[in-house]
């Protein structure tokens, strides 16, 4: 499991210089990673550069010919480089430490000599178009629901995984609950042919056949690209091939595109976000097939103000979520500040659901699902559907909670702060009912008392607890309930008779 790197400069000076790993990804594709190193005695500093993005070396040592480097990649994933300097060759074992969503992996190939940093820096930006409003495609008048491969499978997604997921969406009842889109995230891409057409890698031998299979289940299928030369995973992006790629996706029969900024951020300025996303939005409209357009730009550039103008159906409002309470809490509770920008066909996207991936309690996952529903956020499951628990399935398929998310009136939620980290959110529904969510963000269970007038409501006579599915009798001008730590009590109040 060794990687051999050859340095073209004078090896006797030590590690200082640029080293290149030409990595075999095991799917018929190769990616370049550059080690830009500076040695000072036994200390090694510098960066690891992939996809034009430099990640600073967190720990670097060089003793008696042995090298050890550590760098943070993303989320909790740490990559390590351990080995020996032998003459003008650096022989390394490269490993990624196991995290919740990615198993240990090792690189293992011999690397040719590299004399410069060619390929380490991004190309020049392409001209951006003049701004205009791309036609509305008329899709997803309620928030899209489905599944995305990244949160659980990441780079391990394959044709077989997608087919099995489509089967499970149907078998588990998730399709009947509204989950329709089966979306392939990063790592499906191969190279381009002589005409510039995007090809798939070995994991996806027949994209048209895969789309046909998913459609045979009365489901829809999506995939992923980037306006940059490379995706976040280092695969082929759509830079300079926007129109060509849109036609390819349409020809394969795809229904959804997630378009991730990634390496484009090393080429363009944030002021170019709108015209760059407009380019693909227009290409999708002209592709001859209705394709949902998902902008993934991490909330940069106040995207909620211009997302509809580029043909966007949904847009990321935040950085990546991870399967931890702290991540979900930080993202979810801030979204109310921009909730007013959600409207039919155009949705704020606080990222995919982590429900069932194992990093949070069932109470925390209920809070997760409740927040996304109140916010009219896309509901894109990100777990392994084949092995999910009954509790996970119950959370994902709670029809009453899903009905809030899919309510066509799209009334926006309102928040009342009660005490410290106790919040009450309310939202009106199309049929005149009101939902009330009592959130406890504290680290212990807490009795919560809410006075109806505090949250702008008349005293109701009865309610339904949407997570326990029990009727709740109410009396007086207030309601008291013990809310579990990081949990929620979600009530539906019927329309008050006049």
Secondary structure, DSSP 4 states (H G I P E B T S, - for coil): --EEEEE-S-GGG-S-EEEEEEEE-SSS-EEEEEEEEEEETTEEEEEEEETTEEEEEEEEEEETTEEEEEEE-STT-EEEEEEEEETTEEEEEEEE---SS---EEE-EEEEEE-S-TTSSPPPPPPPPPP-PPPP----SS--EEEESHHHHGGG--HHHHHHHHHHHHHTTHHHHT--EEE--SS-EEEE-TT--EEE-TT-S-HHHHHHHHHHTT-EEEEEE-SSSB-TTS-B--TT-HHHHHHHHHHHT--EEEEE-GGGGGTS-GGGHHHHHHHHHHHHHTTTS--EEEEESTTGGGGGGTGGGGT-SEEE-SS---SSHHHHHHHHTTGGGGGGG-BTTBEEE-----TTSSSS-HHHHHHHHHHHHHTT--EEE-S-GGG--HHHHHHHT-HHHHHHHT-TT-PPPEEEEEETTEEEEEEE-TTS-EEEEEEE-SSS-EEEEEEGGGGT----SEEEETTTTEEEE--TTEEEEEE-TT-EEEEEEPPPP-
